[in-house]
Amino acid sequence: MKKTITPYSASRRSWLGGGLSYLALATLATSMGACGWRLRGKVNLPYKSLLLTGTITPELKDDIEMLLRVNDIELAKTVKDSELVLEIISEQNARQVLSYNTSGQITAYRIISRIVFRAFDPTTGLEAMPESDIFLTRDIDFNQSNIQAFDQQVNEYVKNMRIDIVSQLMRRLASIKKLPTEADAVKKNSSTIPSNSQPSNTKK
């Protein structure tokens, strides 16, 4: 019987090859309903509507939107309907070989998850939070004789790391006490402009 290689099998083979490579979250992460999502407390966000944009996987998008709804934040469809724009600049999920045994076989991996983001006022374009990142790593033992258990554990790690990232992201957004204004921008720019006055050097 001809063996069919599923996307998950192909993804698993890339995991076993060593080096650094991206994980396909779509194949490694399960749906929100099956991931055992647990809310980690509400956060006090100083706005009522938010537009989520940028480069983002469906899994991360779903998690962010769910936590926004829990915090009574309306998910805006357009810039004009939002009080804040959250842009996910990049999302990375990768793995790295962590250790080998004396026979040269892989014994552990390090899972890496990272997002880069910024938040800005949709009206003025001023940044409420400059480009920032959230970076997480988890180490996982690898046993060649138990691939299925390894795959399942990787799934759980990826899901939990994504939930941690979303929770941290909400806390970062909650730190924005107020949105920037044009006056704030003028004040900031004026404080960084060097004075033109220079001490005079008088020759005698």
Backbone as ProteinMPNN parsed JSONL, in Angstrom:
{"seq_chain_A": "MKKTITPYSASRRSWLGGGLSYLALATLATSMGACGWRLRGKVNLPYKSLLLTGTITPELKDDIEMLLRVNDIELAKTVKDSELVLEIISEQNARQVLSYNTSGQITAYRIISRIVFRAFDPTTGLEAMPESDIFLTRDIDFNQSNIQAFDQQVNEYVKNMRIDIVSQLMRRLASIKKLPTEADAVKKNSSTIPSNSQPSNTKK", "coords_chain_A": {"N_chain_A": [[0.843, -1.192, 0.0], [0.56, 2.163, -0.831], [2.233, 4.721, 0.83], [1.02, 7.661, 2.291], [2.235, 10.875, 2.656], [1.558, 13.192, 5.002], [1.012, 16.769, 5.55], [1.736, 17.2, 8.209], [3.507, 15.097, 8.746], [5.571, 15.767, 7.017], [6.345, 18.144, 8.152], [7.275, 17.204, 10.592], [9.515, 15.762, 9.804], [11.186, 17.811, 9.008], [11.72, 18.837, 11.454], [13.372, 16.915, 12.544], [15.717, 17.17, 11.247], [17.769, 18.811, 12.167], [19.643, 21.854, 12.926], [18.348, 25.203, 12.343], [15.003, 26.036, 11.904], [11.796, 27.158, 10.645], [8.682, 26.69, 12.326], [5.604, 25.32, 11.331], [2.868, 26.745, 12.353], [0.26, 26.274, 11.731], [0.101, 23.555, 11.367], [1.143, 22.52, 13.653], [-0.223, 23.53, 15.82], [-3.261, 23.162, 17.588], [-6.849, 23.666, 17.494], [-8.468, 26.527, 19.088], [-10.491, 25.717, 20.813], [-9.664, 23.258, 21.693], [-7.347, 23.569, 23.078], [-7.173, 24.011, 25.762], [-7.342, 26.582, 26.815], [-6.756, 29.042, 29.233], [-7.798, 31.834, 30.909], [-5.829, 34.499, 32.096], [-6.508, 36.471, 33.916], [-8.064, 39.678, 33.801], [-7.09, 42.647, 32.025], [-6.51, 46.134, 32.339], [-7.321, 48.029, 29.849], [-6.798, 51.116, 28.253], [-8.645, 51.949, 26.236], [-11.323, 51.453, 23.89], [-11.675, 50.241, 21.463], [-9.945, 48.378, 18.959], [-7.748, 47.878, 16.249], [-6.43, 45.137, 14.64], [-3.585, 44.397, 12.875], [-1.154, 43.475, 10.302], [1.534, 41.018, 9.953], [0.533, 37.919, 10.667], [-0.251, 34.773, 12.084], [-3.147, 32.625, 11.742], [-3.695, 31.297, 14.169], [-2.418, 32.803, 16.22], [-3.73, 35.207, 15.822], [-6.397, 34.512, 16.458], [-6.114, 33.956, 19.204], [-5.309, 36.45, 20.263], [-7.526, 38.035, 19.585], [-9.53, 36.755, 21.053], [-8.774, 37.277, 23.731], [-8.934, 40.032, 23.723], [-11.677, 40.391, 23.412], [-12.561, 39.31, 25.823], [-11.704, 41.28, 27.497], [-13.454, 43.238, 26.894], [-12.957, 44.764, 24.609], [-13.604, 46.232, 21.578], [-13.359, 44.802, 18.374], [-12.105, 46.421, 15.813], [-12.907, 47.022, 12.37], [-11.913, 48.758, 10.504], [-9.482, 51.422, 10.156], [-10.52, 53.935, 10.847], [-12.491, 53.304, 12.647], [-11.235, 52.564, 14.932], [-9.584, 53.001, 18.112], [-7.028, 52.45, 18.686], [-4.266, 51.069, 16.954], [-2.927, 47.926, 16.575], [-0.099, 46.562, 15.411], [1.246, 43.652, 14.186], [4.383, 43.061, 13.483], [6.181, 41.004, 12.855], [6.24, 37.43, 13.158], [7.699, 34.713, 14.65], [8.424, 31.286, 14.758], [10.412, 28.761, 15.768], [12.893, 26.113, 15.851], [15.744, 24.769, 17.495], [18.658, 22.809, 17.548], [19.672, 21.535, 20.608], [21.3, 19.779, 22.085], [23.555, 16.931, 21.791], [24.149, 13.368, 21.942], [26.864, 11.094, 22.826], [27.06, 9.586, 20.571], [26.424, 11.218, 18.547], [23.761, 11.691, 18.115], [20.719, 13.566, 18.2], [19.58, 14.915, 21.235], [18.107, 16.836, 22.491], [15.987, 19.669, 21.939], [15.567, 23.189, 21.389], [12.812, 25.247, 21.56], [11.679, 28.111, 19.942], [9.899, 31.085, 20.213], [8.674, 34.135, 18.976], [7.464, 37.447, 18.762], [7.239, 40.526, 17.017], [6.151, 43.788, 17.465], [4.106, 46.795, 17.314], [2.292, 49.672, 18.522], [-0.051, 52.164, 17.596], [-1.558, 55.451, 17.307], [-4.452, 55.717, 15.436], [-5.39, 58.043, 14.294], [-3.461, 60.14, 14.387], [-1.17, 58.777, 13.778], [0.892, 58.575, 15.495], [3.171, 56.827, 17.595], [2.018, 54.816, 20.164], [3.178, 52.804, 21.463], [6.414, 51.995, 20.868], [8.259, 50.018, 18.419], [8.527, 46.778, 19.595], [9.429, 43.647, 21.201], [8.47, 40.269, 22.057], [9.887, 37.512, 23.452], [10.304, 34.093, 23.725], [11.575, 30.997, 25.013], [11.702, 27.429, 25.084], [12.905, 24.378, 26.349], [13.22, 21.043, 25.19], [13.346, 17.569, 25.604], [14.53, 15.0, 23.412], [13.727, 11.902, 22.014], [14.544, 9.464, 19.852], [13.219, 7.06, 19.63], [10.649, 7.482, 20.407], [8.792, 9.086, 18.791], [6.142, 9.919, 18.421], [5.21, 10.74, 20.969], [6.933, 12.841, 21.304], [6.113, 14.612, 19.273], [3.544, 15.266, 20.22], [4.189, 16.562, 22.591], [5.589, 18.747, 21.628], [3.512, 20.088, 20.328], [1.984, 20.931, 22.541], [3.809, 22.617, 23.833], [4.162, 24.653, 21.913], [1.564, 25.733, 21.769], [1.185, 26.614, 24.446], [3.256, 28.459, 24.706], [2.445, 30.36, 22.867], [0.108, 31.287, 24.099], [1.242, 32.389, 26.405], [2.693, 34.469, 25.219], [0.612, 36.059, 24.179], [-0.662, 36.818, 26.559], [1.389, 38.321, 27.764], [1.558, 40.31, 25.845], [-0.919, 41.62, 26.15], [-0.545, 42.725, 28.686], [1.508, 44.497, 28.125], [0.169, 46.279, 26.421], [-1.658, 47.269, 28.228], [-0.074, 48.91, 29.688], [-0.011, 51.282, 28.394], [-0.92, 54.32, 29.188], [-2.176, 56.568, 28.181], [-3.166, 57.733, 24.932], [-0.853, 59.062, 22.528], [-0.548, 62.561, 21.69], [-0.615, 65.275, 19.265], [0.608, 67.408, 20.496], [2.24, 66.122, 22.333], [4.075, 64.983, 20.582], [5.298, 67.242, 19.464], [6.463, 68.307, 21.742], [8.239, 66.248, 22.391], [9.921, 66.254, 20.137], [11.02, 68.812, 20.28], [12.507, 68.614, 22.554], [14.6, 67.071, 21.773], [15.991, 68.47, 19.914], [19.059, 69.917, 19.281], [20.659, 72.711, 20.83], [21.384, 75.734, 19.077], [23.129, 77.534, 19.965], [26.475, 78.201, 20.673], [29.366, 78.117, 22.712], [31.346, 81.029, 22.682], [34.516, 81.54, 21.214], [36.834, 83.668, 22.02], [39.457, 85.336, 20.689], [42.415, 86.649, 22.037]], "CA_chain_A": [[0.0, 0.0, 0.0], [1.344, 3.386, -0.955], [2.167, 5.557, 2.028], [0.762, 9.077, 2.033], [2.91, 11.773, 3.589], [0.717, 14.349, 5.321], [1.788, 17.967, 5.901], [2.303, 17.065, 9.548], [4.674, 14.228, 8.645], [6.643, 16.541, 6.388], [6.815, 19.101, 9.149], [8.032, 16.469, 11.587], [10.817, 15.431, 9.238], [12.034, 19.001, 9.055], [12.14, 18.967, 12.847], [14.405, 15.953, 12.885], [16.874, 17.355, 10.39], [18.809, 19.596, 12.794], [19.761, 23.246, 12.524], [17.291, 26.129, 12.737], [13.978, 26.137, 10.874], [10.509, 27.655, 11.118], [7.594, 25.734, 12.556], [4.316, 25.698, 10.743], [1.89, 26.738, 13.439], [-1.014, 25.735, 11.272], [0.117, 22.103, 11.496], [1.585, 22.126, 14.982], [-1.138, 24.012, 16.855], [-4.645, 22.74, 17.43], [-7.818, 24.755, 17.57], [-8.611, 27.175, 20.382], [-11.385, 24.978, 21.682], [-9.031, 22.051, 22.21], [-6.02, 23.856, 23.615], [-7.189, 24.205, 27.2], [-7.087, 28.0, 27.094], [-7.147, 29.542, 30.543], [-7.569, 33.27, 31.004], [-4.91, 34.812, 33.18], [-6.908, 37.727, 34.519], [-8.325, 40.798, 32.91], [-6.173, 43.782, 32.07], [-7.216, 47.401, 32.183], [-6.86, 48.694, 28.633], [-7.359, 52.479, 28.239], [-9.324, 52.245, 24.98], [-12.479, 50.573, 23.732], [-11.67, 49.563, 20.162], [-8.585, 48.133, 18.485], [-7.591, 47.245, 14.941], [-5.285, 44.237, 14.599], [-3.061, 44.316, 11.512], [0.215, 43.007, 10.167], [1.856, 39.642, 9.594], [0.092, 37.149, 11.827], [-0.868, 33.485, 11.781], [-4.529, 32.538, 12.234], [-3.728, 30.864, 15.567], [-2.1, 33.946, 17.074], [-4.818, 36.172, 15.639], [-7.542, 34.043, 17.238], [-5.825, 34.102, 20.632], [-5.337, 37.877, 20.595], [-8.902, 38.523, 19.493], [-10.3, 36.202, 22.158], [-8.454, 37.988, 24.962], [-9.477, 41.383, 23.585], [-13.117, 40.31, 23.688], [-12.709, 39.098, 27.263], [-11.474, 42.576, 28.127], [-14.479, 44.161, 26.387], [-12.395, 45.626, 23.575], [-14.23, 45.994, 20.281], [-12.423, 44.534, 17.286], [-12.444, 47.325, 14.712], [-12.692, 46.516, 11.016], [-11.179, 49.775, 9.746], [-8.689, 52.344, 10.963], [-11.349, 55.032, 11.354], [-13.341, 52.811, 13.729], [-10.4, 52.095, 16.042], [-8.894, 53.965, 18.968], [-5.626, 52.05, 18.69], [-3.9, 50.052, 15.966], [-1.867, 47.012, 16.984], [0.508, 45.962, 14.222], [2.201, 42.568, 14.386], [5.375, 43.246, 12.427], [6.655, 39.675, 12.466], [5.995, 36.325, 14.091], [8.667, 33.651, 14.368], [8.4, 30.064, 15.553], [11.541, 27.991, 15.249], [13.514, 25.181, 16.784], [17.192, 24.74, 17.392], [19.249, 21.663, 18.235], [20.255, 21.974, 21.877], [22.379, 18.894, 22.538], [23.756, 15.62, 21.159], [24.817, 12.381, 22.795], [28.218, 10.746, 22.368], [26.949, 8.96, 19.244], [26.069, 12.242, 17.574], [22.312, 11.771, 17.943], [20.091, 14.699, 18.879], [18.922, 14.539, 22.493], [17.238, 17.913, 22.978], [15.751, 20.828, 21.081], [15.061, 24.43, 21.986], [11.74, 25.857, 20.783], [11.767, 29.571, 20.001], [8.73, 31.84, 19.746], [8.939, 35.571, 19.1], [6.705, 38.382, 17.939], [7.647, 41.935, 17.022], [4.903, 44.531, 17.307], [4.04, 48.184, 17.746], [0.921, 50.178, 18.618], [-0.056, 53.588, 17.279], [-2.826, 56.164, 17.22], [-4.883, 55.686, 14.034], [-5.685, 59.393, 13.81], [-2.237, 60.917, 14.204], [-0.066, 57.926, 13.358], [1.936, 58.602, 16.515], [3.325, 55.548, 18.276], [1.691, 54.703, 21.584], [4.217, 51.886, 21.919], [7.348, 51.789, 19.76], [8.524, 48.627, 18.051], [8.966, 45.969, 20.732], [9.303, 42.221, 20.937], [8.301, 39.307, 23.143], [10.721, 36.385, 23.033], [10.231, 32.974, 24.661], [12.206, 29.735, 24.625], [11.43, 26.254, 25.913], [13.764, 23.251, 25.991], [12.477, 19.789, 25.155], [14.162, 16.384, 25.338], [14.144, 14.269, 22.204], [14.063, 10.48, 21.985], [14.249, 8.963, 18.512], [12.358, 5.88, 19.708], [9.291, 7.856, 20.814], [8.5, 10.265, 17.984], [4.757, 10.36, 18.612], [5.145, 11.497, 22.221], [7.656, 14.089, 21.067], [5.226, 15.482, 18.495], [2.479, 15.747, 21.098], [4.761, 17.512, 23.536], [5.871, 19.964, 20.865], [2.223, 20.768, 20.155], [1.614, 21.588, 23.792], [4.753, 23.706, 24.061], [3.867, 25.744, 20.984], [0.305, 26.355, 22.199], [1.37, 27.32, 25.708], [4.111, 29.621, 24.465], [1.63, 31.375, 22.202], [-0.764, 31.859, 25.122], [2.098, 33.253, 27.223], [2.999, 35.666, 24.441], [-0.59, 36.899, 24.121], [-0.856, 37.388, 27.893], [2.38, 39.384, 27.922], [1.183, 41.387, 24.931], [-2.007, 42.374, 26.778], [0.02, 43.524, 29.781], [2.243, 45.607, 27.5], [-0.82, 47.252, 25.948], [-2.266, 47.894, 29.403], [0.855, 49.917, 30.222], [-0.249, 52.543, 27.679], [-1.867, 55.053, 30.032], [-2.97, 57.437, 27.314], [-2.663, 57.781, 23.567], [-0.075, 60.27, 22.272], [-1.187, 63.65, 20.954], [0.315, 66.096, 18.479], [1.374, 68.217, 21.446], [3.292, 65.256, 22.861], [5.091, 64.825, 19.539], [6.035, 68.506, 19.377], [7.273, 68.405, 22.951], [9.324, 65.279, 22.286], [10.858, 66.701, 19.111], [11.72, 70.011, 20.743], [13.463, 68.236, 23.595], [15.732, 66.382, 21.156], [16.675, 69.385, 19.001], [20.187, 70.539, 19.978], [20.703, 74.167, 20.802], [22.308, 76.288, 18.083], [24.076, 78.433, 20.622], [27.751, 77.598, 20.986], [30.224, 79.048, 23.461], [32.223, 81.799, 21.793], [35.951, 81.476, 21.463], [37.366, 85.004, 21.744], [40.918, 85.397, 20.658], [43.001, 87.855, 22.626]], "C_chain_A": [[0.878, 1.242, 0.0], [1.134, 4.273, 0.262], [1.981, 7.016, 1.639], [1.442, 9.925, 3.098], [2.049, 13.006, 3.786], [1.594, 15.557, 5.602], [2.435, 17.865, 7.27], [3.547, 16.198, 9.529], [5.852, 14.97, 8.042], [7.217, 17.532, 7.373], [7.682, 18.408, 10.182], [9.414, 16.122, 11.074], [11.743, 16.638, 9.25], [12.526, 19.241, 10.467], [13.34, 18.08, 13.133], [15.695, 16.179, 12.12], [17.995, 18.14, 11.016], [18.832, 21.008, 12.281], [18.598, 24.072, 13.009], [16.29, 26.253, 11.608], [12.691, 26.624, 11.487], [9.519, 26.519, 11.308], [6.359, 26.226, 11.85], [3.267, 25.6, 11.833], [0.575, 26.121, 13.001], [-1.06, 24.226, 11.417], [0.503, 21.652, 12.89], [0.606, 22.517, 16.076], [-2.547, 23.543, 16.565], [-5.565, 23.912, 17.626], [-7.912, 25.305, 18.973], [-9.455, 26.344, 21.33], [-10.732, 23.772, 22.318], [-7.74, 22.328, 22.953], [-6.023, 24.093, 25.111], [-6.871, 25.63, 27.595], [-7.594, 28.382, 28.475], [-6.816, 31.021, 30.61], [-6.724, 33.568, 32.232], [-5.222, 36.185, 33.759], [-7.121, 38.811, 33.491], [-7.251, 41.862, 33.07], [-6.965, 45.047, 31.789], [-6.654, 48.156, 30.984], [-7.548, 50.048, 28.493], [-8.001, 52.877, 26.917], [-10.388, 51.179, 24.771], [-12.529, 49.842, 22.396], [-10.245, 49.469, 19.641], [-8.634, 47.435, 17.134], [-6.313, 46.422, 14.956], [-4.838, 44.067, 13.155], [-1.689, 43.655, 11.51], [0.33, 41.553, 9.764], [1.568, 38.746, 10.785], [-0.551, 35.84, 11.378], [-2.298, 33.461, 12.32], [-4.612, 32.164, 13.708], [-3.445, 32.023, 16.52], [-3.203, 34.989, 16.999], [-6.032, 35.781, 16.486], [-7.324, 34.254, 18.735], [-5.885, 35.561, 21.071], [-6.767, 38.387, 20.61], [-9.758, 37.998, 20.64], [-10.04, 36.984, 23.446], [-8.922, 39.438, 24.905], [-10.972, 41.387, 23.899], [-13.379, 40.128, 25.181], [-12.548, 40.41, 28.02], [-12.387, 43.666, 27.569], [-13.926, 45.182, 25.403], [-13.028, 45.251, 22.24], [-13.16, 45.793, 19.213], [-12.839, 45.353, 16.071], [-12.112, 46.68, 13.372], [-11.849, 47.473, 10.177], [-10.433, 50.692, 10.704], [-9.566, 53.413, 11.6], [-12.238, 54.606, 12.517], [-12.551, 52.417, 14.973], [-9.802, 53.248, 16.834], [-7.4, 53.683, 19.012], [-5.417, 51.001, 17.611], [-2.739, 49.235, 16.527], [-1.348, 46.311, 15.734], [1.495, 44.877, 14.634], [3.182, 42.616, 13.218], [5.925, 41.906, 11.942], [6.337, 38.678, 13.567], [6.919, 35.186, 13.698], [8.442, 32.481, 15.312], [9.44, 29.134, 14.964], [12.008, 26.985, 16.282], [15.003, 25.108, 16.48], [17.702, 23.509, 18.13], [19.983, 22.156, 19.477], [21.414, 21.091, 22.324], [22.39, 17.582, 21.753], [24.332, 14.654, 22.198], [26.176, 12.027, 22.202], [28.224, 10.081, 20.993], [26.565, 9.957, 18.163], [24.585, 12.353, 17.308], [21.742, 12.94, 18.754], [19.365, 14.214, 20.125], [18.002, 15.63, 23.027], [17.142, 19.022, 21.941], [15.387, 22.03, 21.94], [14.02, 25.013, 21.048], [11.785, 27.364, 21.019], [10.482, 30.182, 19.457], [8.981, 33.322, 19.993], [7.965, 36.343, 18.231], [7.323, 39.77, 18.08], [6.398, 42.742, 16.7], [5.095, 45.998, 17.665], [2.576, 48.585, 17.807], [0.953, 51.676, 18.34], [-1.471, 54.135, 17.194], [-3.26, 56.202, 15.756], [-5.141, 57.062, 13.445], [-4.42, 60.167, 13.469], [-1.086, 60.095, 13.638], [1.066, 57.877, 14.363], [1.973, 57.278, 17.268], [2.955, 55.652, 19.749], [2.658, 53.739, 22.252], [5.143, 51.625, 20.744], [7.594, 50.307, 19.514], [9.156, 47.863, 19.213], [8.862, 44.5, 20.356], [9.045, 41.447, 22.221], [8.95, 38.021, 22.662], [10.677, 35.301, 24.106], [10.991, 31.774, 24.112], [11.781, 28.638, 25.596], [12.326, 25.118, 25.417], [12.979, 21.947, 26.113], [13.413, 18.637, 24.811], [13.629, 15.65, 24.111], [14.64, 12.837, 22.279], [13.605, 9.914, 20.648], [13.256, 7.798, 18.533], [10.917, 6.218, 20.085], [8.879, 9.15, 20.115], [7.099, 10.804, 18.255], [4.605, 11.194, 19.882], [5.846, 12.84, 22.072], [6.782, 15.083, 20.312], [4.132, 16.086, 19.372], [2.992, 16.792, 22.08], [5.096, 18.835, 22.852], [4.595, 20.772, 20.662], [1.844, 21.562, 21.397], [2.528, 22.774, 24.08], [4.42, 24.906, 23.185], [2.601, 26.484, 21.404], [0.505, 27.191, 23.451], [2.253, 28.549, 25.559], [3.329, 30.734, 23.788], [0.694, 32.059, 23.2], [0.027, 32.792, 26.034], [2.4, 34.563, 26.504], [1.804, 36.606, 24.399], [-0.854, 37.556, 25.472], [0.124, 38.527, 28.147], [2.05, 40.584, 27.043], [0.076, 42.246, 25.536], [-1.482, 43.248, 27.911], [0.821, 44.704, 29.234], [1.263, 46.693, 27.047], [-1.473, 47.981, 27.113], [-1.364, 48.968, 30.005], [0.73, 51.256, 29.508], [-1.318, 53.319, 28.444], [-2.751, 55.986, 29.22], [-2.346, 57.443, 25.929], [-1.912, 59.084, 23.332], [-0.868, 61.294, 21.473], [-0.141, 64.387, 20.14], [1.184, 66.939, 19.402], [2.51, 67.407, 22.058], [4.429, 65.111, 21.859], [5.95, 66.074, 19.419], [6.973, 68.65, 20.563], [8.473, 67.476, 22.888], [10.374, 65.736, 21.29], [11.676, 67.892, 19.581], [12.774, 69.675, 21.784], [14.699, 67.557, 23.024], [16.503, 67.256, 20.18], [17.816, 70.068, 19.74], [20.158, 72.052, 19.831], [21.728, 74.642, 19.787], [23.368, 77.171, 18.713], [25.326, 77.671, 21.003], [28.583, 78.595, 21.779], [31.204, 79.736, 22.521], [33.664, 81.659, 22.214], [36.559, 82.813, 21.054], [38.883, 84.982, 21.809], [41.396, 86.707, 21.253], [44.306, 88.197, 21.922]], "O_chain_A": [[1.837, 1.333, 0.767], [0.003, 4.54, 0.669], [2.686, 7.54, 0.777], [1.246, 9.714, 4.294], [1.832, 13.776, 2.851], [2.788, 15.407, 5.865], [3.537, 18.37, 7.485], [4.532, 16.504, 10.203], [6.989, 14.825, 8.493], [8.43, 17.738, 7.426], [8.704, 18.948, 10.605], [10.387, 16.182, 11.825], [12.946, 16.503, 9.476], [13.614, 19.78, 10.669], [14.231, 18.466, 13.89], [16.669, 15.455, 12.323], [19.097, 18.154, 10.466], [18.135, 21.342, 11.323], [17.929, 23.702, 13.974], [16.669, 26.542, 10.473], [12.496, 26.525, 12.698], [9.514, 25.535, 10.57], [6.106, 27.429, 11.787], [2.831, 24.507, 12.194], [-0.137, 25.518, 13.803], [-2.141, 23.657, 11.574], [0.221, 20.517, 13.273], [0.598, 21.909, 17.146], [-2.975, 23.531, 15.411], [-5.117, 25.028, 17.893], [-7.5, 24.658, 19.935], [-9.163, 26.275, 22.524], [-11.18, 23.302, 23.363], [-7.093, 21.389, 23.418], [-4.966, 24.354, 25.685], [-6.202, 25.863, 28.602], [-8.73, 28.077, 28.836], [-5.67, 31.413, 30.39], [-6.898, 32.95, 33.283], [-4.317, 36.965, 34.056], [-6.457, 38.86, 32.456], [-6.596, 41.963, 34.107], [-7.971, 45.019, 31.081], [-5.636, 48.839, 31.091], [-8.772, 50.122, 28.604], [-7.908, 54.037, 26.517], [-10.353, 50.125, 25.405], [-13.334, 48.928, 22.216], [-9.435, 50.371, 19.856], [-9.441, 46.534, 16.903], [-5.237, 46.944, 15.25], [-5.622, 43.643, 12.306], [-1.137, 43.32, 12.558], [-0.628, 40.935, 9.299], [2.27, 38.8, 11.795], [-1.304, 35.812, 10.405], [-2.622, 34.196, 13.253], [-5.489, 32.648, 14.424], [-4.152, 32.201, 17.512], [-3.565, 35.586, 18.012], [-6.623, 36.629, 17.154], [-8.234, 34.678, 19.448], [-6.442, 35.875, 22.123], [-7.174, 39.088, 21.536], [-10.619, 38.716, 21.148], [-10.978, 37.317, 24.17], [-9.271, 40.013, 25.936], [-11.466, 42.288, 24.576], [-14.305, 40.721, 25.734], [-13.178, 40.623, 29.056], [-12.133, 44.857, 27.746], [-14.373, 46.329, 25.369], [-12.991, 44.092, 21.827], [-12.176, 46.53, 19.162], [-13.805, 45.018, 15.386], [-11.167, 45.901, 13.255], [-11.154, 47.05, 9.253], [-10.716, 50.73, 11.902], [-9.375, 53.759, 12.766], [-12.691, 55.449, 13.291], [-13.137, 51.981, 15.964], [-9.547, 54.327, 16.298], [-6.602, 54.563, 19.333], [-6.278, 50.152, 17.379], [-1.703, 49.783, 16.904], [-2.074, 45.559, 15.084], [2.463, 45.146, 15.344], [2.836, 42.251, 12.094], [6.11, 41.709, 10.741], [6.186, 39.032, 14.736], [6.922, 34.746, 12.548], [8.287, 32.666, 16.519], [9.357, 28.761, 13.794], [11.575, 27.003, 17.434], [15.446, 25.353, 15.358], [17.227, 23.201, 19.223], [20.804, 23.071, 19.409], [22.397, 21.586, 22.877], [21.397, 17.181, 21.146], [24.921, 15.07, 23.196], [26.586, 12.599, 21.192], [29.26, 10.017, 20.331], [26.399, 9.589, 17.0], [24.178, 13.04, 16.37], [22.222, 13.254, 19.843], [18.628, 13.229, 20.083], [17.198, 15.375, 23.923], [18.075, 19.276, 21.179], [14.952, 21.885, 23.082], [14.302, 25.251, 19.873], [11.913, 27.825, 22.153], [10.034, 29.833, 18.365], [9.437, 33.719, 21.065], [7.673, 35.946, 17.102], [7.856, 40.129, 19.129], [5.669, 42.414, 15.764], [6.111, 46.387, 18.242], [1.719, 47.925, 17.22], [1.861, 52.378, 18.785], [-2.441, 53.395, 17.033], [-2.502, 56.677, 14.911], [-5.113, 57.231, 12.225], [-4.316, 60.772, 12.402], [-0.136, 60.648, 13.084], [2.083, 57.224, 14.129], [0.932, 56.682, 17.544], [3.507, 56.47, 20.485], [2.926, 53.838, 23.45], [4.708, 51.088, 19.725], [7.186, 49.455, 20.304], [10.194, 48.263, 19.742], [8.284, 44.149, 19.328], [9.357, 41.906, 23.32], [8.61, 37.502, 21.599], [10.981, 35.566, 25.269], [11.045, 31.56, 22.901], [11.533, 28.893, 26.774], [12.483, 24.923, 24.212], [12.174, 21.778, 27.029], [14.177, 18.713, 23.85], [12.433, 15.682, 23.818], [15.81, 12.581, 22.566], [12.41, 9.892, 20.353], [12.535, 7.58, 17.56], [10.056, 5.339, 20.083], [8.647, 10.173, 20.76], [6.9, 12.017, 18.311], [3.947, 12.234, 19.87], [5.415, 13.846, 22.635], [6.719, 16.259, 20.67], [3.834, 17.276, 19.273], [2.316, 17.781, 22.363], [4.91, 19.907, 23.427], [4.597, 21.994, 20.807], [1.436, 22.72, 21.309], [2.061, 23.823, 24.524], [4.399, 26.042, 23.659], [2.566, 27.714, 21.398], [0.055, 28.335, 23.521], [2.023, 29.566, 26.214], [3.521, 31.91, 24.094], [0.511, 33.275, 23.147], [-0.458, 33.864, 26.398], [2.366, 35.635, 27.108], [1.959, 37.816, 24.564], [-1.231, 38.727, 25.526], [-0.253, 39.571, 28.68], [2.239, 41.731, 27.447], [0.128, 43.472, 25.444], [-1.926, 44.384, 28.077], [0.81, 45.788, 29.817], [1.501, 47.881, 27.265], [-1.804, 49.162, 27.009], [-1.831, 49.834, 30.745], [1.294, 52.254, 29.956], [-2.502, 52.996, 28.349], [-3.927, 56.171, 29.532], [-1.152, 57.192, 25.771], [-2.295, 60.116, 23.882], [-1.745, 60.942, 20.683], [1.059, 64.163, 20.295], [2.363, 67.158, 19.122], [3.604, 67.925, 22.279], [5.601, 65.115, 22.234], [7.171, 65.99, 19.289], [8.125, 69.059, 20.416], [9.581, 67.847, 23.275], [11.573, 65.627, 21.549], [12.875, 67.977, 19.317], [13.798, 70.35, 21.893], [15.728, 67.47, 23.694], [17.546, 66.848, 19.67], [17.57, 70.741, 20.741], [19.689, 72.589, 18.827], [22.798, 74.05, 19.641], [24.371, 77.513, 18.086], [25.238, 76.598, 21.599], [28.504, 79.799, 21.534], [31.816, 79.093, 21.668], [33.994, 81.658, 23.4], [36.773, 83.059, 19.867], [39.49, 84.657, 22.829], [40.821, 87.761, 20.983], [44.956, 89.182, 22.271]]}, "name": "protein", "num_of_chains": 1, "seq": "MKKTITPYSASRRSWLGGGLSYLALATLATSMGACGWRLRGKVNLPYKSLLLTGTITPELKDDIEMLLRVNDIELAKTVKDSELVLEIISEQNARQVLSYNTSGQITAYRIISRIVFRAFDPTTGLEAMPESDIFLTRDIDFNQSNIQAFDQQVNEYVKNMRIDIVSQLMRRLASIKKLPTEADAVKKNSSTIPSNSQPSNTKK"}
